[in-house]
Amino acid sequence: MKKDLKVHYPWAQTPPGSSFFVPTLAPHKTRQAGLLAALHCRVKAVAAFGIKDGKHGVLFTRKTGG
């Protein structure tokens, strides 16, 4: 049985123009959940798939002005 991990998306602590990386093996699901969390925090954000330190994941960036 597969168990979903809960990810904390630190939108409230992320200043505009800053980014954070979430390593994952399910990037599409993580991207969707992270952008939904941003929406709930009333934050404008973008997400990009990538590799950081050899780990696959999603880079979330908080847009300036929102």
URJONOR-V513419 format. One record per helix or strand of 2 or more residues. SS is the DSSP state (H for helix, E for strand). FROM is the first residue (numbers start at 0). TO is the last residue. If there is no record, write none. Layout:
ss->{SS & SS}
from->{FROM & FROM}
to->{TO & TO}
This chain:
ss->{E & H & E & E}
from->{18 & 26 & 44 & 54}
to->{22 & 39 & 51 & 61}
